[in-house]
Amino acid sequence: MLHVGKFLSGLTRIASLLGTISIVLMMLHVTADVVGRYVFNAPLTGTIVIVGHYYMIIVVFIALGVAEEKNAHISVEFLTDMMPRTLQGWLSVFSGALTVAVFGLLAYSGFIEAMKKTKSGASMEQGSSLIAIWPSYWAIPIGAALFALVAVYKILVKVFNTRNGLHETIEDAEIIHD
């Protein structure tokens, strides 16, 4: 199980890198557009489409698995902290299963939509140019599937009480399993 966790952790690192690269490219692209528009009176064609349909989609959806791996989502443990540990564990498994169902459905429906957009060659017109946007639709099912995979793995780790390997340091593993 530890090796599966390390593999998933590697996938989330790649997703994080893609998100970081997208943010940097978006920043450079918008800066170049602003400089071109106001200094040289020659804006870059397609900036709005590329930012909205590539950079933003990649940043938001590809990084979903990273947030799940690091437990970076909002959670409120107001009542659950007062419950017995066993019940807390089962509620965690239940909420994980619900998460898997929702993000599995998102991955599936995103895949169907991405297939439609790919087959039709979806594009947007910006000025006198056509910019293909169909590739950006693949970020949604990929990000949702990575999120669901990490969530399934976390459920299995909790149920079988094993080390997870998701960015787990040796010190964390020793503390958790002592």
C-alpha angles and dihedrals in degrees: 000000000000091000092052089052092050090049091051089046088054090052091051090050089054090048090049090050091050090050092049092048090049092052092050092046091047091051092049093044095050091044091051090048093051092047091046092047099046104027103035100020088233113108121194113262115243100013094136093048095045094046094045099040103034118019098037095043092050093046093050104038106029090053094055092095091051091056091049093048092052095041088238095150123107113267133171117207097180097130102017093063088064093052126091115274093246093055090046089055093050092047088051090053091047093050089047091053090049089050091051091050094050096044092041088056090047091050092049096047090042089053092051091049093046090052091052093048092046093050092048093044092232114212139162130224117234114177106315094334133090114218118197110232101172094097091061091062089070092066091071100058092038093052094042092047091051089050091050092047092052090047092050090049092050090052091052091048091051095046095047094035096227135143110277106207092211100138086316115162123211090251092052091050093050093049094047096047101041 
